[in-house]
Amino acid sequence: MRKAALLYNPDSGGSTKRRQTELEAVLSALSAAGVDASLVLTHSSAHAEEQARQAVVDGCDAVFACGGDGTVHSIVQALVHSDVGLAILPMGTANALAHDLALPMNLAAAAKVAINGSRRRVALGHIKYFDRQGKSGTRFFIVAAGVGVDAHLFYKLNPDVKQRLGMAAYYAKAWHLWWTYPMTRFVAEYVEDGSAEPKQASLTELLGVRIRHFGGVLQQLAPGASLDREDLRLILCHTASRWAYLSYVARVLLRQKPTVPGIELAHSRRVRCRYPESSSLGAGPETVYVEADGELLGTLPAEIAVVPDALTLLVPAR
């Protein structure tokens, strides 16, 4: 590592004064290791992506995401298909990717990993969708993409409440949605790994997961998912039963095999989601939302796939 940019999102969780002190210590550690490092303040997800692109143009061989999974998501868009390494200083609400990579939650220790660790090339998820103005869009993702219930959660979740309450805001809103979400159905079309037979399913929720460990209480939300694989671990919710959803989460929390009637796991490289033929194409209460890495993107129709050999991560040495 010769030159690095530290992209800092001041809206990520924690004390601003404490974070500033920690980041200054990280800059000192990088400097002592012979790295020309600078701290770049970002004001929004779009600004973080813009600054990451500028870092690549400026010749950085590493970009540090100083924030949560949302900050990582923004920076990934700029680093995909480049040789620039992505380092993570976990400062967000959930830090799912940092947990999956077994990164220290201490910033100084995480910085040492970036300096002394390994470069790991991984595949990325890629999603096509329609934004809320009806324009087509695409994004890469590294943690997971969701259609249905979980995306509706991000649609309903107030960013200010999230900032104040952190994960408590997620849990409170998720519990509310468990009782109130209308379980709107959509159609998913996919082919399982190892098969040539197309499948079609009527679902209330779909998750395309890339990471093994989410950290916190969830741990392995989708057993079988891994960044070492070049596919998606699909969670396919055929059921509209709220108890089935609750049972799946409960089994995950208890570290039990999440075998629940109406909820299926599958490996696939691509899945297409659309409204049923009889649907009013997203009008009114039938709108089905789409998210990636916890960021609300838009609505159906959507296509989720995997792009091999897409990103370099700076991770603990194996």
Buried (B, 14 or more C-beta within 10 A) or exposed (E): BEBBBBBBBBBBBBEEEEBEEBBEEBBEBBEEBEBEBBBBEBEEBEBBBBBBBBBBEEEBBBBBBBBBBBBBBBBBBBBBEBEBBBBBBBBBBBBBBBBBBEBBEEBBEBBBBBBEBEEBEBBBBBBBBBEEEEEEBEBBBBBBBBBBBBBBBBBBBEEEBBEEBBEEBBEEBBEEBBEEBEBBBBBBBBBBEEEEEEBEBEBBBBBBBBBBBBBEEBBBBBBBBBBEBBBBBBBBBBBBBBEBBEBBBEBBEEEEEBEBEBBBBBBBBBBBBBBEEEBEBBEEEBBBBBBBBBBBBBBBBBBBBBBEEBBBBBBBEE
